[in-house]
Amino acid sequence: MGIQYLSHQALLVTLPREPHRGNELEIAIRMTGPQGARDVIVDFSLVRIMPSGTLSELMILERRLADHDRQLILCSLPRAIREVFTRVGLGGLFRFAQDQLTALQSLEPTRCSPG
């Protein structure tokens, strides 16, 4: 759980089992303002429930990143969590990847190089 710098251009946010009990997305939103614009990968591998507040934070984060020409990629979603996005009609708003490596590789090459 937590936030890691993958490079100076990308963050990895690993959500806890119950995302509403942590503040990882809130911190990521604050870290991606104009001065700190970065691509963000959100890892859902530990998540077992998907509260509406988490969906709201993801939408805020996606909008903020889009405003700064940055990308948000959600990865390692358990099937039940992925279905939540489909059921509420948000599947088309977000980019999804199978795992962290695939998500990182899908970022523009200049953004995922270490540094």
N, C-alpha and C positions, 0 to 999 in steps of 0.2 A: 504494500500500500504506500501511497505517497506520490511525490513528484520527482522526476529525475531529468536532468539535461541530457539529451541524446547528442546534441551538438549546440553550437551557439544559435542555431536556427530552429531547433525542434525540442519539444518537451514530451515526456512520457508521463501520463497520469494513470496510476493504477488505483482503481476504485476498490474500496473494501466490500465485504460480503453484503453489507447493508449501506449503500451509498449515502443515505440521509443521515447516518451517524458520523460521517466524516465531513471535512470541509475542502477536500481536494479540488473539486470543480470550482468552488468559490475562489480559492487561491489561484487556480489556473486562469480564471477570468481576469483577476487583478494583474496577473503577470503578463497578459497579452495585450496591453494597451499600446498606444502609438509608439512609445519609446522601447517597448519590449516585445514587439510583434514577432511571434514564432508560430510555426506549425505545431499542432498538438495531436498526439496519438493518445486515445483513451482506451485503456485495457480493462475489459470487463470479465476477465477470467475468474475472478473471485465472486462476482456479483450473483446473488440468488434472488433478490427482489428488486423491482424497479418502481420506486415511488414517483408520483407525478412531479414532485419538486426537482428530482434529478433530471427528468425530461425538460423541465423549464430551464434549468441551469445549462443543459447541453444546447438548447436553442439559443440562449443568450451567448454562450461561448462561440457557437457556429456563426452567429451574426457578427460578433466582434471580429472574429478571424476573417470572415469574408470582407468586412469593411477595410481591412488592412491587407487584402490580397494574400491571405494565408489559408492553410488547409486544416480541417479537422477530420481525423479518421478514427473510427471506432473499431476496435479489434477484439478478438477472442470472446465473442458474445455466445453464451450458452443459448441453446435453441429457444428456450422459454422467454429469455430476454429479447432475443431477436424478433420473436413473434409479437411482443409488446409494441415495437416500433411499427410493425405492419398493421396491427389492429387499430392503432390510433392514427394511422395515415401519415406517419413521419418517415417511413422507409426511404422515400425519395429525397428527403432533405439532407440526409447524412450519407457519408461514404463509409463503407464497411470493408474490413480486411479480415482474413482468416486468423492471423496472428501478428505479433509485434514485428517480426522480420518482414512479412509481406507488407505491412503498413508502412514501415520505414522505407522499403524499396519503392513504394508507389509515390513517395514524395518526389518533387523535382530533384534531379541529381545535385544541383548546386546547393540545395537546402539540407541535404542529409549527410553531407561530408562532415566528418568530425572537425572541431575547431572551436 
